[in-house]
Amino acid sequence: MNMNKKVILITGGSSGIGKSIAAKAKEKGTEVIITGRNKEKLEKTAEELGIKSYNFDVSKEDEVLKFFEEFKSDYKTLDALINNAGYGYFDLLENIDSNKFLDVHSTNVFGAMLMARESAKIFINQMSGNIINISSTAGKKGFAYGTAYAATKFALKGMTECWQAELRKYNVRVMLVNPSEVQTEFSVNAGNGEREFNPTKLLSEDIAHAVISALEMEDRGFITELTVFATNPKEKK
Ligand SMILES: NC(=O)c1ccc[n+]([C@@H]2O[C@H](COP(=O)([O-])OP(=O)(O)OC[C@H]3O[C@@H](n4cnc5c(N)ncnc54)[C@H](OP(=O)(O)O)[C@@H]3O)[C@@H](O)[C@H]2O)c1
């Protein structure tokens, strides 16, 4: 897809990976729309990048439906949905808080499904579209403390495969991107504290590069799944 003048919608575009995808897409002449829950943070990013934003929570069905009504009256088409909004909740199995477990599923799984469902209606009607689900290497292999988060990202992989099977006949490309550790606010938001910058570890720009490259591939083909690791990460002593 040639990104110029295409309309792309990025959930959780106010920081980190989503913000970097938005910035790179804007450079390509794309009309970029970002979403997020924190209004102030969202508006600051939208202003900085010179793009449009909508403030809502992807895990709330009424808010998602209201957003799509507004979006459809503001835009004639949608060319790509980047299902990026998400966060981590990490604990040992014996300590898992039921509400936190369900909440992280509400955003990372239910929210992603709601956004894809409403986008798919547009894509089927126009017989074209792209969905990129931002999963994680946590969606490929489980690990200690990972029960809740890995479960959401394994679910995203399962949904990706179902949507690929359902939507290819409408020329819709559904792709999964699995970043390994990326230096964003993710760690702090997951309660793991601030980490010192490490130049050998991934940046959100690296994931944005992978996402834009996958979108830019000729429409006759698509990359089903793409995993990004740091080449030679070194732990600081
Ligand atoms: N950083 C990593 O190491 C890493 C590795 C693999 C995968 N990922 C995945 O990459 C994605 C982006 O994470 P990031 O690292 O860029 O973290 P981030 O900087 O914390 O960004 C997360 C974004 O998602 C939004 N968001 C979270 N819950 C939402 C909800 N319910 N409704 C709407 N927006 C919501 C946040 O906005 P608000 O603040 O307004 O809620 C923010 O814009 C996530 O899906 C994450 O699981 C991250």
The ligand as an SDF file (V2000), in Angstrom:
LIG
                    3D

 48 52  0  0  0  0  0  0  0  0999 V2000
    7.2140   -1.6260   25.4710 N   0  0  0  0  0  0  0  0  0  0  0  0
    7.3670   -2.9250   25.3310 C   0  0  0  0  0  0  0  0  0  0  0  0
    8.3500   -3.5150   25.8410 O   0  0  0  0  0  0  0  0  0  0  0  0
    6.3830   -3.7320   24.5270 C   0  0  0  0  0  0  0  0  0  0  0  0
    6.7970   -5.0000   24.0510 C   0  0  0  0  0  0  0  0  0  0  0  0
    5.8950   -5.7590   23.3020 C   0  0  0  0  0  0  0  0  0  0  0  0
    4.6310   -5.2780   23.0450 C   0  0  0  0  0  0  0  0  0  0  0  0
    4.2440   -4.0670   23.5110 N   0  0  0  0  0  0  0  0  0  0  0  0
    2.8760   -3.6130   23.2160 C   0  0  0  0  0  0  0  0  0  0  0  0
    2.9410   -2.4080   22.4960 O   0  0  0  0  0  0  0  0  0  0  0  0
    1.7300   -1.6680   22.7070 C   0  0  0  0  0  0  0  0  0  0  0  0
    2.0800   -0.2190   23.0330 C   0  0  0  0  0  0  0  0  0  0  0  0
    2.8030   -0.1740   24.2460 O   0  0  0  0  0  0  0  0  0  0  0  0
    3.9670    0.8980   24.5360 P   0  0  0  0  0  0  0  0  0  0  0  0
    5.1810    0.1290   24.8960 O   0  0  0  0  0  0  0  0  0  0  0  0
    4.0150    1.8930   23.4700 O   0  0  0  0  0  0  0  0  0  0  0  0
    3.4230    1.5110   25.9260 O   0  0  0  0  0  0  0  0  0  0  0  0
    2.8450    2.9700   26.2980 P   0  0  0  0  0  0  0  0  0  0  0  0
    3.8380    4.0200   25.9400 O   0  0  0  0  0  0  0  0  0  0  0  0
    2.3970    2.8420   27.7050 O   0  0  0  0  0  0  0  0  0  0  0  0
    1.5980    3.1600   25.3310 O   0  0  0  0  0  0  0  0  0  0  0  0
    0.3730    2.5310   25.5510 C   0  0  0  0  0  0  0  0  0  0  0  0
   -0.6930    3.3040   24.8220 C   0  0  0  0  0  0  0  0  0  0  0  0
   -1.9420    2.5890   24.9270 O   0  0  0  0  0  0  0  0  0  0  0  0
   -2.9450    3.4710   25.4140 C   0  0  0  0  0  0  0  0  0  0  0  0
   -3.9630    2.7020   26.1290 N   0  0  0  0  0  0  0  0  0  0  0  0
   -3.7700    1.7860   27.1110 C   0  0  0  0  0  0  0  0  0  0  0  0
   -4.9500    1.2920   27.4950 N   0  0  0  0  0  0  0  0  0  0  0  0
   -5.9070    1.8770   26.7270 C   0  0  0  0  0  0  0  0  0  0  0  0
   -7.3190    1.7830   26.6580 C   0  0  0  0  0  0  0  0  0  0  0  0
   -8.0180    0.9580   27.4380 N   0  0  0  0  0  0  0  0  0  0  0  0
   -7.9660    2.5670   25.7550 N   0  0  0  0  0  0  0  0  0  0  0  0
   -7.2780    3.4150   24.9580 C   0  0  0  0  0  0  0  0  0  0  0  0
   -5.9480    3.5470   24.9810 N   0  0  0  0  0  0  0  0  0  0  0  0
   -5.2780    2.7920   25.8720 C   0  0  0  0  0  0  0  0  0  0  0  0
   -2.1800    4.4800   26.2520 C   0  0  0  0  0  0  0  0  0  0  0  0
   -2.9240    5.6740   26.3990 O   0  0  0  0  0  0  0  0  0  0  0  0
   -3.4400    6.1740   27.8620 P   0  0  0  0  0  0  0  0  0  0  0  0
   -2.2210    6.4690   28.6470 O   0  0  0  0  0  0  0  0  0  0  0  0
   -4.2480    7.3680   27.5270 O   0  0  0  0  0  0  0  0  0  0  0  0
   -4.2480    5.0490   28.3890 O   0  0  0  0  0  0  0  0  0  0  0  0
   -0.9390    4.6910   25.3960 C   0  0  0  0  0  0  0  0  0  0  0  0
   -1.1990    5.6030   24.3510 O   0  0  0  0  0  0  0  0  0  0  0  0
    0.9560   -2.4040   23.7980 C   0  0  0  0  0  0  0  0  0  0  0  0
   -0.0570   -3.1910   23.2140 O   0  0  0  0  0  0  0  0  0  0  0  0
    2.0160   -3.3180   24.4180 C   0  0  0  0  0  0  0  0  0  0  0  0
    1.4570   -4.4690   24.9780 O   0  0  0  0  0  0  0  0  0  0  0  0
    5.0920   -3.2630   24.2430 C   0  0  0  0  0  0  0  0  0  0  0  0
  1  2  1  0
  2  3  2  0
  2  4  1  0
  4  5  1  0
  4 48  2  0
  5  6  2  0
  6  7  1  0
  7  8  2  0
  8  9  1  0
  8 48  1  0
  9 10  1  0
  9 46  1  0
 10 11  1  0
 11 12  1  0
 11 44  1  0
 12 13  1  0
 13 14  1  0
 14 15  2  0
 14 16  1  0
 14 17  1  0
 17 18  1  0
 18 19  2  0
 18 20  1  0
 18 21  1  0
 21 22  1  0
 22 23  1  0
 23 24  1  0
 23 42  1  0
 24 25  1  0
 25 26  1  0
 25 36  1  0
 26 27  1  0
 26 35  1  0
 27 28  2  0
 28 29  1  0
 29 30  1  0
 29 35  2  0
 30 31  1  0
 30 32  2  0
 32 33  1  0
 33 34  2  0
 34 35  1  0
 36 37  1  0
 36 42  1  0
 37 38  1  0
 38 39  2  0
 38 40  1  0
 38 41  1  0
 42 43  1  0
 44 45  1  0
 44 46  1  0
 46 47  1  0
M  CHG  2   8   1  16  -1
M  END
$$$$
